[in-house]
Amino acid sequence: MTSIAAIGMMTASCAEAGPTTTMSKSEIETLVKEYILENPEIIRDAIIKLQEKELQQEQEVYRESIVSAKDALENDPRDATLGPDDAKVTIVEFFDYNCGYCKRATPWVEEAIKKYGTDIRVVFKELPILDDRTKTSRIAARAALAADKQGKYKEMHFALMEQKRLSGDVIRETAEKIGLDMKRYDADLADPTIDQHINDTLLLANRLPALTGTPFFVVGDEYVSGADTDRLEQLVEAALNG
């Protein structure tokens, strides 16, 4: 196998041969160039190695950002949660109610809650990043948090995720269908602290360089970007059995 090390051995042996065989800088450069042209695969190998190193460094930065934000991720008392506080594993999910990939991952979240019971705790992070386009993502997030004040976040959350298209009317009809006190719902919906909560979640998301879209899950110090439910299952199982 050819390598950069082989070039180094070649030039070193020339230098050790004595003054009669000492090579100039230009001669060494020519030799190296010829060697690379004859063995171009060493460039490919070097690029692959560099990419692997950069990816590893990037992953370390991502994990460090998650570790530094651990308390905000798992312990914001304003967040809606399902599962006991002392659960073995905490799953944090950032999502947008108009996100198709979030809807695709939702059945796994529902099934995980049933499957693992009190062993897991799910923290729901309202992240209406599609609001500029949909005009209803933030309304839906506020509606879910208003439902949480009446103890019906779970019902509201999964009902909204089942809707293919969300409008203001659909969101309100959903609130009515799950049995919310609509007078109290309207009052909670207008509560400025709900908007502050959402804004704080958006700021938190900006602290996580790995979070470039929704859904985004955090399990321990690891993360899953997108609806990769197989990877999520692996992380949860590893955390429970580790």
Secondary structure, 3 states (H helix, E strand, C coil): CCCHHHHHHHHHHHHHCCHHHCCCHHHHHHHHHHHHHHCCHHHHHHHHHHHHHHHHHHHHHHHHHHHHCHHHHHCCCCCEEECCCCCCEEEEEEECCCCHHHHHHHHHHHHHHHHHHHHEEEEEEECCCCHHHHCCHHHHHHHHHHHHCCCCHHHHHHHHHHCCCCCHHHHHHHHHHCCCCHHHHHHHHCCHHHHHHHHHHHHHHHCCCCCCCCCEEEECCEEEECCCHHHHHHHHHHHHHC
